[in-house]
Amino acid sequence: MMIKTDFKTKLTRIVFYSTTCLLSANIAADEFSHPVMTYSQSDFGGVGLLQMPTARMKPEGEFTFGTTYNSEYTHYTGSLQLFSWLESTIRYTQVHDVLYSSDSNFSGDTDYTDKSIDVKLGLLSESYWLPELSVGAQDIGGTGLFDGEYVVANKRYKNLDFTLGVGWGYIGNSANLSGSKSNSSDCGRNTSYSGDTGTVDLNRMFTGCSALFGGVQYQTAYQPLQLKLEYDGNDYQSDFPVTSGSTDMPSSTPWNFGLVYSPTDWAVLRVSYERGNTLTAGISLKTNLSTLKPTWVDTPSPNYKPQPAKTELTTSEWKKLNKDIQAIAGYEQTTLYQSEAAITLKGKPTKYRNLDEAHQRASYLIADTGLESDKINIIDSNEHLPLTETTIHTAALKRVAENDYPDSKFQDSSATANPQPILGEVKTHSNDDWSFGVAPVLQQSFGGSEDFYLYAIGVNANSTYNLTNNWKISNTIYGNILDNYDKFNYTVPPDGTDLKRVRTLSRQYYDKTIRIDNLQLTYFSHYGNSIYSQIYTGYLETMFAGTGTEWLYRPIDSNWALGSDINYVIQRDPDTVLGLFSQERHYDAQTGRYYNVQTGVATGHATMYWEPKFWQAIDNTLVKFSAGRYLSGDVGVTLDFSKQFDSGIIAGAFVTKTNLSADEYGEGSYTKGFYISIPLDLLTVRPSRERANISWLPLQRDGGQMLNKKYDLYSITDMRSPWYTRTIKE
């Protein structure tokens, strides 16, 4: 097979660079040390040899982004070790010399792009006698271009790591173990393109050709360099470029050879010679989401140094105390009360994920005034809703501050419970009812027909005003800076689906330079110690206006909660600033088709939130199960599963299945997506309780779509049983 000249040039440069770095590196092992064996990604992402997977896993939380290039494919992969026993991989593959579609007006000269998901499950850890054992599935729920299953084992001997496995489907298409290729290139397994992307075809798993595969990884005396030898289980005669294009992919030999070079601990370069005729090169960048730690430039914590006892402060002293609590302890919307027995602080913590840090700083500041009191009460609130009350006994605080006994810690002096009615006189409060902020926004999508990467970079200007402790006005204005969404042709889906067009009309909204995303009035309230509610009306999100309410029952320190929301919304007219659609039926001149919009729909869901505690293997996870009606009028359920790592980073996935059939829903079959939530204090040099959220949907459709409410009671009440603001684990 001929290799493209430009690729040869790039590959030569990579090899030259790797060799130069290797020769200049002084990392040779001496007689007292040995290089550490590490495991790298395969061409498809996930820990493996070259084309084939291995049983090996990365440490929990390891995230790797990689790209691999050869003359047939370009793979873009993201792999996450979600648990110590579960590896997940998302992959985009561009197929060279095969167009996305035959309609040049729709996709131009864009290469065909495949989306796929892989999972690998660890069954057995390596011991002295037993190998490490894993089972996996490649390209599940995708179009089936690379779908296959495998069982694989690994055993290490000194600086050699041996792999032996059995593969089916794409991984076993050489049929060196079982299967006849006399009548078909895939031994009768249905490896054809699956139009209903997103469906998992269980009937064809572990069927068709099967093959033995294996290999060995050798750790050289130079820590950065590893060598790989692989026996391939695929003969490439059922590959998509062969069956659907005009490309020939001969396999001159099943043996593949490669080298791996790691110039740093976060980057890996890969070069291999595969099938006896194909050069492949790749690069991987990695980090561990679990071990990331923040680095702060912060206000020093106050020292415990009480002044002579007093029963009262002057007005200026109260104001200074309030100001210090906001600046040093990180509170907003603060009010200070004084009674005979206690000093009470009510406020919204905004600075420290670890509330003990905020409580200790605030209690030291109060104690340092010399005010006589038996206890200090701190009522943590959000949107003026009281959530928890922490009581610090001043006598115990003094003992802790003065290290009066071994291993003393602040928690010895405090206890948290449900908020109680506040006793005492208001001494001072903050006047921060108005807030304004600016935040960058990145709207992006991958693997589209018009271009592989579509993006829009803009800025959100957010403002809120508290009319009272219960009533709030909020507003978000978006300003676009740079985008390439003018390439986006997917105004109305051309696949014959007949749903109300809710999310697939996104281009009409996103191509505005300035738009009002939110303008609403909200009323927050609570009933007793565990029931919280909000009522809202206005322009609730970019595409919908209306009114609604949400209720949440959330006991303190509980691993479960129950919520519900009910809304009536109308779709906004993107051709006006604040107008709404009044006509349901519209004509699209670009496609010459009519389509329907939502001129009024009742939508809402009942939701259960649950943090499983019964099995350590799925510790630090949150399950959200919602059932109800969606924006297109379809009815169904959404399952959302997320995992939180020790750093506070959350990775999650969700699926929605409604009463729509795959044909009614259209391409994708059902709604699914992935997201990652990153604490801002990992990205900045200042402590913060805020988060940056990045989501990814393989395909945007109209079925299974929820209203994007501005406020979410589960997030607002997080302090009742912290999930989003959980303390960083050491």
GUKOLLO-453733 format. One record per residue (C-alpha): x, y, z; residue in three letters. Coordinates in steps of 0.25 Angstrom, whole numbers. Each point is the difference from the previous one (the first is absolute). Layout:
<<X Y Z> ALA>;
...
END
This chain:
<<0 0 0> MET>;
<<5 14 -3> MET>;
<<2 10 11> ILE>;
<<-3 14 -3> LYS>;
<<12 9 -1> THR>;
<<-4 10 10> ASP>;
<<-3 -10 10> PHE>;
<<14 -6 -2> LYS>;
<<6 13 2> THR>;
<<-7 2 13> LYS>;
<<3 -14 5> LEU>;
<<15 2 -3> THR>;
<<0 13 8> ARG>;
<<-7 -7 12> ILE>;
<<10 -12 -1> VAL>;
<<12 10 -1> PHE>;
<<-5 8 12> TYR>;
<<-2 -12 8> SER>;
<<13 -6 -3> THR>;
<<7 14 3> THR>;
<<-7 1 13> CYS>;
<<3 -14 4> LEU>;
<<15 1 -3> LEU>;
<<1 13 7> SER>;
<<-7 -5 13> ALA>;
<<8 -5 12> ASN>;
<<-11 -9 5> ILE>;
<<8 -14 -1> ALA>;
<<-3 -9 11> ALA>;
<<13 -3 9> ASP>;
<<3 -13 8> GLU>;
<<-8 5 12> PHE>;
<<-13 4 -8> SER>;
<<-9 -6 -10> HIS>;
<<-10 8 -10> PRO>;
<<-14 -1 4> VAL>;
<<-10 -7 -9> MET>;
<<-11 9 -5> THR>;
<<-12 -2 -9> TYR>;
<<-3 8 -12> SER>;
<<-12 1 -10> GLN>;
<<-3 -8 -12> SER>;
<<-4 6 -13> ASP>;
<<-14 0 3> PHE>;
<<1 6 14> GLY>;
<<0 -7 13> GLY>;
<<12 -8 6> VAL>;
<<5 -10 -11> GLY>;
<<11 -4 -9> LEU>;
<<-1 5 -14> LEU>;
<<-13 -4 -6> GLN>;
<<-4 -10 11> MET>;
<<-4 3 14> PRO>;
<<6 -5 13> THR>;
<<-5 -4 14> ALA>;
<<7 11 6> ARG>;
<<-6 12 7> MET>;
<<4 14 3> LYS>;
<<-1 6 14> PRO>;
<<-14 5 4> GLU>;
<<-2 14 -5> GLY>;
<<10 -1 -12> GLU>;
<<-5 8 -12> PHE>;
<<7 -1 -13> THR>;
<<-2 7 -13> PHE>;
<<6 -5 -12> GLY>;
<<1 0 -15> THR>;
<<5 -10 -10> THR>;
<<2 1 -15> TYR>;
<<2 -9 -12> ASN>;
<<-3 -1 -14> SER>;
<<-15 -5 2> GLU>;
<<-4 6 14> TYR>;
<<2 12 9> THR>;
<<-5 -4 14> HIS>;
<<-2 10 11> TYR>;
<<-2 -6 14> THR>;
<<-3 3 14> GLY>;
<<2 -11 10> SER>;
<<-4 1 15> LEU>;
<<2 -10 11> GLN>;
<<-13 2 7> LEU>;
<<3 -10 10> PHE>;
<<12 -9 3> SER>;
<<-8 -11 -7> TRP>;
<<-7 7 -11> LEU>;
<<7 7 -12> GLU>;
<<-9 9 -10> SER>;
<<4 6 -13> THR>;
<<-7 9 -10> ILE>;
<<5 1 -14> ARG>;
<<-2 8 -12> TYR>;
<<6 -7 -13> THR>;
<<2 7 -13> GLN>;
<<0 -9 -12> VAL>;
<<9 5 -11> HIS>;
<<-5 -1 -15> ASP>;
<<-14 -2 5> VAL>;
<<-9 12 0> LEU>;
<<-10 3 11> TYR>;
<<-11 -1 -10> SER>;
<<-2 0 -15> SER>;
<<-8 14 1> ASP>;
<<11 11 -2> SER>;
<<-10 11 4> ASN>;
<<-2 -7 13> PHE>;
<<14 -5 4> SER>;
<<10 6 -10> GLY>;
<<13 -8 0> ASP>;
<<-1 -4 15> THR>;
<<6 -14 2> ASP>;
<<-9 -10 6> TYR>;
<<0 1 15> THR>;
<<-4 -12 10> ASP>;
<<-3 2 14> LYS>;
<<2 -12 10> SER>;
<<1 -4 14> ILE>;
<<9 -11 6> ASP>;
<<-1 -6 14> VAL>;
<<10 -9 7> LYS>;
<<-4 -7 13> LEU>;
<<11 -6 9> GLY>;
<<-3 -14 5> LEU>;
<<12 -4 8> LEU>;
<<13 7 5> SER>;
<<13 -6 -3> GLU>;
<<6 -9 11> SER>;
<<13 -8 1> TYR>;
<<-7 -12 -7> TRP>;
<<-12 6 -7> LEU>;
<<0 10 -11> PRO>;
<<-8 13 -1> GLU>;
<<-13 -3 -7> LEU>;
<<-10 10 -7> SER>;
<<-11 -1 -10> VAL>;
<<-4 12 -9> GLY>;
<<-9 4 -11> ALA>;
<<4 10 -11> GLN>;
<<-9 10 -8> ASP>;
<<-13 -4 8> ILE>;
<<-12 9 -3> GLY>;
<<7 5 -13> GLY>;
<<-1 -2 -15> THR>;
<<7 -13 2> GLY>;
<<13 3 -8> LEU>;
<<9 -5 10> PHE>;
<<-9 -8 9> ASP>;
<<6 -12 7> GLY>;
<<2 -7 13> GLU>;
<<11 -7 7> TYR>;
<<5 -7 12> VAL>;
<<15 3 3> VAL>;
<<10 -4 11> ALA>;
<<14 6 3> ASN>;
<<12 -5 8> LYS>;
<<12 7 3> ARG>;
<<14 -6 1> TYR>;
<<11 11 4> LYS>;
<<0 10 -11> ASN>;
<<-9 -8 -9> LEU>;
<<-15 1 0> ASP>;
<<-7 -11 -8> PHE>;
<<-14 0 -6> THR>;
<<-9 -11 -5> LEU>;
<<-14 2 -3> GLY>;
<<-12 -5 -9> VAL>;
<<-8 10 -8> GLY>;
<<-13 0 -8> TRP>;
<<-5 9 -11> GLY>;
<<10 11 -4> TYR>;
<<10 -5 9> ILE>;
<<-1 -15 -4> GLY>;
<<-2 2 -15> ASN>;
<<12 -8 -4> SER>;
<<-8 -13 5> ALA>;
<<13 -7 4> ASN>;
<<-8 -6 11> LEU>;
<<-14 -3 -5> SER>;
<<-9 4 -11> GLY>;
<<-1 -2 -15> SER>;
<<3 11 -10> LYS>;
<<-4 -8 -12> SER>;
<<-13 7 -2> ASN>;
<<2 14 7> SER>;
<<12 8 5> SER>;
<<-6 1 14> ASP>;
<<-4 -15 2> CYS>;
<<-14 3 -1> GLY>;
<<0 11 11> ARG>;
<<-8 12 -4> ASN>;
<<10 11 -1> THR>;
<<-7 9 -9> SER>;
<<-3 15 3> TYR>;
<<-10 2 11> SER>;
<<-9 11 -4> GLY>;
<<-7 1 14> ASP>;
<<13 5 6> THR>;
<<0 -1 15> GLY>;
<<-7 -14 1> THR>;
<<7 -11 6> VAL>;
<<-1 -13 -8> ASP>;
<<1 -11 10> LEU>;
<<-3 -11 -10> ASN>;
<<13 2 -8> ARG>;
<<9 1 13> MET>;
<<10 -11 1> PHE>;
<<-4 -6 -14> THR>;
<<7 -1 -13> GLY>;
<<15 -2 -2> CYS>;
<<8 -2 12> SER>;
<<15 1 1> ALA>;
<<12 -1 10> LEU>;
<<8 12 1> PHE>;
<<11 4 9> GLY>;
<<14 6 2> GLY>;
<<10 5 9> VAL>;
<<5 14 5> GLN>;
<<14 2 4> TYR>;
<<5 10 9> GLN>;
<<14 4 -4> THR>;
<<11 5 9> ALA>;
<<-4 14 -4> TYR>;
<<-12 4 8> GLN>;
<<-7 8 -11> PRO>;
<<1 -11 -11> LEU>;
<<-8 -12 -1> GLN>;
<<-1 -10 -12> LEU>;
<<-12 -8 -4> LYS>;
<<-3 -13 -8> LEU>;
<<-14 -4 -4> GLU>;
<<-7 -11 -6> TYR>;
<<-12 6 -7> ASP>;
<<-14 -7 1> GLY>;
<<-6 8 -12> ASN>;
<<3 -2 -15> ASP>;
<<-7 14 -4> TYR>;
<<-8 -6 -11> GLN>;
<<-13 5 7> SER>;
<<5 14 3> ASP>;
<<-9 11 -5> PHE>;
<<9 6 -10> PRO>;
<<1 -14 -7> VAL>;
<<-15 -3 1> THR>;
<<-6 14 -3> SER>;
<<12 7 -7> GLY>;
<<10 -3 -11> SER>;
<<12 -3 10> THR>;
<<8 -12 0> ASP>;
<<5 -4 14> MET>;
<<9 -13 -2> PRO>;
<<6 -6 12> SER>;
<<14 -5 -4> SER>;
<<2 -6 14> THR>;
<<-7 -1 13> PRO>;
<<12 6 8> TRP>;
<<0 14 4> ASN>;
<<12 8 6> PHE>;
<<1 13 7> GLY>;
<<7 9 10> LEU>;
<<-5 9 11> VAL>;
<<8 12 5> TYR>;
<<-4 9 11> SER>;
<<8 13 0> PRO>;
<<-8 4 13> THR>;
<<-9 -6 10> ASP>;
<<-12 6 -7> TRP>;
<<3 -3 -15> ALA>;
<<2 -12 -8> VAL>;
<<5 -2 -14> LEU>;
<<-4 -13 -8> ARG>;
<<6 -5 -13> VAL>;
<<-4 -14 -6> SER>;
<<1 -8 -13> TYR>;
<<-12 -8 -2> GLU>;
<<-5 -11 -9> ARG>;
<<13 0 -7> GLY>;
<<-3 12 -8> ASN>;
<<-6 12 8> THR>;
<<7 10 9> LEU>;
<<-8 6 12> THR>;
<<3 11 9> ALA>;
<<-6 6 12> GLY>;
<<1 9 12> ILE>;
<<-7 -1 14> SER>;
<<-1 10 11> LEU>;
<<-4 -4 14> LYS>;
<<-4 4 14> THR>;
<<-6 -6 12> ASN>;
<<-13 7 4> LEU>;
<<0 -6 14> SER>;
<<14 5 4> THR>;
<<-1 14 -5> LEU>;
<<1 10 12> LYS>;
<<-3 15 0> PRO>;
<<11 10 2> THR>;
<<-5 13 7> TRP>;
<<4 14 2> VAL>;
<<-9 3 12> ASP>;
<<-2 9 12> THR>;
<<7 -6 12> PRO>;
<<-9 -6 11> SER>;
<<-2 8 12> PRO>;
<<7 -4 13> ASN>;
<<-8 -2 12> TYR>;
<<3 11 9> LYS>;
<<-13 5 8> PRO>;
<<0 14 6> GLN>;
<<-5 4 14> PRO>;
<<-14 -5 2> ALA>;
<<-11 9 -4> LYS>;
<<-15 0 -1> THR>;
<<-2 9 -12> GLU>;
<<7 6 -13> LEU>;
<<-1 13 -5> THR>;
<<-7 2 -14> THR>;
<<13 2 -7> SER>;
<<6 -13 7> GLU>;
<<-12 -8 -5> TRP>;
<<1 5 -14> LYS>;
<<15 -3 0> LYS>;
<<-3 -14 5> LEU>;
<<-10 -2 -11> ASN>;
<<10 5 -10> LYS>;
<<11 -9 5> ASP>;
<<-9 -13 0> ILE>;
<<-3 3 -15> GLN>;
<<14 2 -4> ALA>;
<<7 -10 9> ILE>;
<<-10 -11 2> ALA>;
<<-6 2 -14> GLY>;
<<-15 3 3> TYR>;
<<-10 8 -7> GLU>;
<<-14 5 3> GLN>;
<<4 0 15> THR>;
<<-8 4 12> THR>;
<<5 0 15> LEU>;
<<-9 -2 12> TYR>;
<<3 1 15> GLN>;
<<-8 -7 11> SER>;
<<4 -2 15> GLU>;
<<6 -14 -3> ALA>;
<<5 1 -15> ALA>;
<<5 8 -11> ILE>;
<<-7 -5 -13> THR>;
<<5 2 -14> LEU>;
<<-9 -3 -12> LYS>;
<<6 1 -14> GLY>;
<<4 -7 -13> LYS>;
<<13 -7 -1> PRO>;
<<7 3 -13> THR>;
<<15 -2 2> LYS>;
<<3 -14 6> TYR>;
<<-4 -14 -4> ARG>;
<<4 -4 14> ASN>;
<<-11 7 9> LEU>;
<<9 -4 12> ASP>;
<<10 10 -5> GLU>;
<<-11 11 -2> ALA>;
<<-6 -3 14> HIS>;
<<14 0 7> GLN>;
<<4 14 -6> ARG>;
<<-14 6 3> ALA>;
<<0 -5 14> SER>;
<<14 5 3> TYR>;
<<-4 13 -5> LEU>;
<<-12 1 9> ILE>;
<<8 -6 12> ALA>;
<<11 11 -2> ASP>;
<<-10 11 2> THR>;
<<0 -4 15> GLY>;
<<-16 -1 -1> LEU>;
<<-5 -9 12> GLU>;
<<-8 -12 -5> SER>;
<<-2 -14 3> ASP>;
<<0 -4 -15> LYS>;
<<1 5 -14> ILE>;
<<-11 -4 -10> ASN>;
<<3 0 -15> ILE>;
<<-12 -2 -9> ILE>;
<<4 -3 -14> ASP>;
<<-10 4 -10> SER>;
<<-1 1 -15> ASN>;
<<-10 10 -7> GLU>;
<<-4 4 14> HIS>;
<<-5 -15 3> LEU>;
<<6 -5 13> PRO>;
<<6 -13 -2> LEU>;
<<9 -4 12> THR>;
<<3 5 13> GLU>;
<<14 -2 6> THR>;
<<2 2 15> THR>;
<<14 3 6> ILE>;
<<1 0 15> HIS>;
<<10 11 4> THR>;
<<6 -8 11> ALA>;
<<3 -12 -9> ALA>;
<<5 10 -11> LEU>;
<<10 6 10> LYS>;
<<5 -14 4> ARG>;
<<2 -3 -15> VAL>;
<<7 13 -4> ALA>;
<<10 -1 12> GLU>;
<<3 -15 -3> ASN>;
<<-5 -4 14> ASP>;
<<0 -15 -3> TYR>;
<<7 -9 -11> PRO>;
<<-6 0 -14> ASP>;
<<-9 11 3> SER>;
<<-8 5 -12> LYS>;
<<-11 10 -3> PHE>;
<<-11 -11 -3> GLN>;
<<1 -3 15> ASP>;
<<-6 13 4> SER>;
<<-11 0 -10> SER>;
<<-13 -8 -4> ALA>;
<<-9 2 -12> THR>;
<<-15 -2 0> ALA>;
<<-13 6 -6> ASN>;
<<-1 15 1> PRO>;
<<-8 5 12> GLN>;
<<-8 13 1> PRO>;
<<10 12 2> ILE>;
<<0 6 14> LEU>;
<<6 14 3> GLY>;
<<1 14 -6> GLU>;
<<5 3 -14> VAL>;
<<13 8 2> LYS>;
<<4 1 -15> THR>;
<<-2 -5 -13> HIS>;
<<6 1 -14> SER>;
<<-6 8 -11> ASN>;
<<4 -9 -12> ASP>;
<<-14 -2 -7> ASP>;
<<5 4 -13> TRP>;
<<11 -9 -7> SER>;
<<6 0 -14> PHE>;
<<10 -9 -7> GLY>;
<<6 -3 -13> VAL>;
<<4 -14 -4> ALA>;
<<6 -6 -13> PRO>;
<<-9 -10 -8> VAL>;
<<5 -11 -10> LEU>;
<<-11 -7 -8> GLN>;
<<6 -12 -8> GLN>;
<<-4 -12 -7> SER>;
<<9 -12 -6> PHE>;
<<-2 -9 -12> GLY>;
<<-10 8 -8> GLY>;
<<-3 -1 -15> SER>;
<<4 14 -4> GLU>;
<<13 0 8> ASP>;
<<6 -9 11> PHE>;
<<1 11 10> TYR>;
<<-10 11 1> LEU>;
<<1 11 11> TYR>;
<<-5 13 5> ALA>;
<<8 9 10> ILE>;
<<-8 10 8> GLY>;
<<-2 7 13> VAL>;
<<-12 -1 10> ASN>;
<<-3 13 8> ALA>;
<<-8 -5 12> ASN>;
<<-7 9 10> SER>;
<<-10 -3 11> THR>;
<<-7 9 10> TYR>;
<<-7 -4 13> ASN>;
<<-13 7 2> LEU>;
<<-2 -7 13> THR>;
<<6 -12 7> ASN>;
<<-10 -8 -8> ASN>;
<<-1 7 -14> TRP>;
<<11 1 -10> LYS>;
<<1 6 -14> ILE>;
<<11 -6 -9> SER>;
<<5 3 -14> ASN>;
<<10 -6 -9> THR>;
<<5 7 -13> ILE>;
<<9 -8 -10> TYR>;
<<9 7 -9> GLY>;
<<7 -8 -11> ASN>;
<<15 3 -4> ILE>;
<<4 -11 -9> LEU>;
<<-6 -12 -7> ASP>;
<<-1 -9 -12> ASN>;
<<-15 -4 2> TYR>;
<<-3 6 -14> ASP>;
<<5 -13 -5> LYS>;
<<-12 -7 7> PHE>;
<<-10 -5 -10> ASN>;
<<-8 -9 10> TYR>;
<<-12 10 1> THR>;
<<-11 -10 -1> VAL>;
<<4 -15 0> PRO>;
<<-1 -6 -14> PRO>;
<<-3 -14 5> ASP>;
<<-16 1 0> GLY>;
<<-2 1 15> THR>;
<<-13 7 4> ASP>;
<<3 5 14> LEU>;
<<-2 15 5> LYS>;
<<13 6 -3> ARG>;
<<6 5 13> VAL>;
<<15 -2 1> ARG>;
<<3 -3 -15> THR>;
<<-4 15 -3> LEU>;
<<13 4 8> SER>;
<<7 7 -12> ARG>;
<<-11 10 0> GLN>;
<<2 4 14> TYR>;
<<16 -1 0> TYR>;
<<3 8 -12> ASP>;
<<-5 13 7> LYS>;
<<12 9 4> THR>;
<<-8 5 13> ILE>;
<<-11 -8 6> ARG>;
<<-8 0 13> ILE>;
<<1 -14 6> ASP>;
<<-7 2 13> ASN>;
<<-9 10 6> LEU>;
<<-8 -5 11> GLN>;
<<-7 3 14> LEU>;
<<2 -11 11> THR>;
<<-6 -3 13> TYR>;
<<8 -9 10> PHE>;
<<-6 -5 13> SER>;
<<1 -12 10> HIS>;
<<-9 -8 8> TYR>;
<<5 -6 13> GLY>;
<<14 -5 0> ASN>;
<<0 -9 -13> SER>;
<<-10 6 -10> ILE>;
<<5 11 -10> TYR>;
<<-7 6 -12> SER>;
<<1 10 -11> GLN>;
<<-10 7 -9> ILE>;
<<5 7 -13> TYR>;
<<-5 7 -12> THR>;
<<6 7 -12> GLY>;
<<10 -3 -11> TYR>;
<<5 -13 7> LEU>;
<<11 -4 -11> GLU>;
<<5 3 -14> THR>;
<<-12 -7 -7> MET>;
<<-11 0 10> PHE>;
<<-9 10 9> ALA>;
<<-10 -4 9> GLY>;
<<-3 -3 15> THR>;
<<2 -11 10> GLY>;
<<3 -5 13> THR>;
<<10 -10 7> GLU>;
<<-1 -7 13> TRP>;
<<11 -8 8> LEU>;
<<-1 -9 12> TYR>;
<<14 -1 5> ARG>;
<<3 -5 15> PRO>;
<<13 5 6> ILE>;
<<12 -10 -1> ASP>;
<<-8 -9 -9> SER>;
<<5 -8 -12> ASN>;
<<-13 2 -7> TRP>;
<<-10 11 -4> ALA>;
<<-13 1 -8> LEU>;
<<-4 11 -9> GLY>;
<<-10 5 -11> SER>;
<<-2 11 -10> ASP>;
<<-12 4 -8> ILE>;
<<1 10 -11> ASN>;
<<-8 6 -11> TYR>;
<<8 6 -11> VAL>;
<<-1 6 -14> ILE>;
<<12 0 -10> GLN>;
<<7 14 -3> ARG>;
<<0 6 -14> ASP>;
<<15 1 -3> PRO>;
<<-3 11 -10> ASP>;
<<-4 9 11> THR>;
<<6 5 13> VAL>;
<<-11 -4 9> LEU>;
<<-11 -6 -9> GLY>;
<<-7 -14 1> LEU>;
<<-4 -9 -11> PHE>;
<<-15 2 -2> SER>;
<<-1 -9 -12> GLN>;
<<3 -15 1> GLU>;
<<3 -3 -15> ARG>;
<<11 7 -7> HIS>;
<<7 -2 -14> TYR>;
<<15 -1 -1> ASP>;
<<5 5 -14> ALA>;
<<14 -7 1> GLN>;
<<-6 -14 1> THR>;
<<-13 3 -7> GLY>;
<<-8 -7 12> ARG>;
<<-10 4 10> TYR>;
<<3 -2 15> TYR>;
<<-7 2 13> ASN>;
<<4 8 12> VAL>;
<<-5 0 15> GLN>;
<<-10 11 2> THR>;
<<-4 -6 14> GLY>;
<<3 -12 8> VAL>;
<<0 -5 14> ALA>;
<<13 -7 4> THR>;
<<6 -5 13> GLY>;
<<6 -11 7> HIS>;
<<0 -8 14> ALA>;
<<15 -2 4> THR>;
<<6 -9 10> MET>;
<<15 3 4> TYR>;
<<8 -11 6> TRP>;
<<14 -2 5> GLU>;
<<2 -15 1> PRO>;
<<8 -4 13> LYS>;
<<-2 -15 0> PHE>;
<<12 -4 -9> TRP>;
<<14 6 1> GLN>;
<<2 -3 -15> ALA>;
<<-9 11 -4> ILE>;
<<3 10 11> ASP>;
<<-1 15 -2> ASN>;
<<-11 -1 -11> THR>;
<<-13 6 -2> LEU>;
<<-12 -6 -7> VAL>;
<<-11 9 -5> LYS>;
<<-13 -6 -5> PHE>;
<<-11 9 -7> SER>;
<<-13 -4 -6> ALA>;
<<-9 10 -7> GLY>;
<<-4 8 -13> ARG>;
<<10 6 -9> TYR>;
<<0 13 -9> LEU>;
<<-5 -7 -12> SER>;
<<-11 -7 8> GLY>;
<<6 -13 1> ASP>;
<<0 -8 13> VAL>;
<<11 -8 6> GLY>;
<<11 -1 10> VAL>;
<<14 5 2> THR>;
<<11 -7 7> LEU>;
<<12 8 4> ASP>;
<<13 -6 6> PHE>;
<<12 8 5> SER>;
<<13 -3 7> LYS>;
<<7 10 9> GLN>;
<<15 -2 1> PHE>;
<<9 4 13> ASP>;
<<3 14 -7> SER>;
<<-15 3 -1> GLY>;
<<0 -2 -15> ILE>;
<<-13 -6 -4> ILE>;
<<-2 -9 -13> ALA>;
<<-14 -4 -4> GLY>;
<<-9 -6 -11> ALA>;
<<-14 0 -2> PHE>;
<<-10 -8 -9> VAL>;
<<-15 4 -3> THR>;
<<-10 -10 -6> LYS>;
<<-14 5 -3> THR>;
<<-12 -6 -7> ASN>;
<<6 4 -13> LEU>;
<<4 -12 -9> SER>;
<<14 1 -7> ALA>;
<<-6 4 -13> ASP>;
<<-9 11 7> GLU>;
<<12 5 7> TYR>;
<<10 0 -12> GLY>;
<<15 -2 0> GLU>;
<<5 -4 13> GLY>;
<<-12 -8 5> SER>;
<<0 7 13> TYR>;
<<6 11 8> THR>;
<<13 -2 7> LYS>;
<<12 9 4> GLY>;
<<12 2 9> PHE>;
<<5 11 9> TYR>;
<<11 4 9> ILE>;
<<-1 10 11> SER>;
<<13 6 5> ILE>;
<<2 8 13> PRO>;
<<5 14 -3> LEU>;
<<10 0 11> ASP>;
<<8 -10 -8> LEU>;
<<1 9 -12> LEU>;
<<2 13 8> THR>;
<<10 5 11> VAL>;
<<-12 4 9> ARG>;
<<-9 -9 8> PRO>;
<<-14 -1 -6> SER>;
<<-13 -9 2> ARG>;
<<-4 3 -15> GLU>;
<<1 -10 -11> ARG>;
<<3 0 -15> ALA>;
<<-8 -10 -8> ASN>;
<<3 -6 -13> ILE>;
<<-10 -9 -7> SER>;
<<0 -9 -13> TRP>;
<<-12 -5 -8> LEU>;
<<4 -10 -11> PRO>;
<<-13 6 -8> LEU>;
<<-10 10 3> GLN>;
<<-14 -4 -2> ARG>;
<<-14 4 4> ASP>;
<<-5 -12 8> GLY>;
<<3 -1 15> GLY>;
<<4 15 2> GLN>;
<<-2 6 13> MET>;
<<-2 15 4> LEU>;
<<13 7 4> ASN>;
<<-4 6 13> LYS>;
<<9 11 5> LYS>;
<<-1 -4 14> TYR>;
<<1 -15 5> ASP>;
<<-5 -2 15> LEU>;
<<9 -13 1> TYR>;
<<12 9 -3> SER>;
<<-5 12 9> ILE>;
<<-2 -10 12> THR>;
<<13 -7 -2> ASP>;
<<5 4 14> MET>;
<<-11 -9 6> ARG>;
<<9 -12 -4> SER>;
<<11 5 -9> PRO>;
<<3 -6 -13> TRP>;
<<4 12 -9> TYR>;
<<7 6 11> THR>;
<<6 -12 7> ARG>;
<<13 2 7> THR>;
<<13 -3 -8> ILE>;
<<5 -14 5> LYS>;
<<15 0 4> GLU>;
END
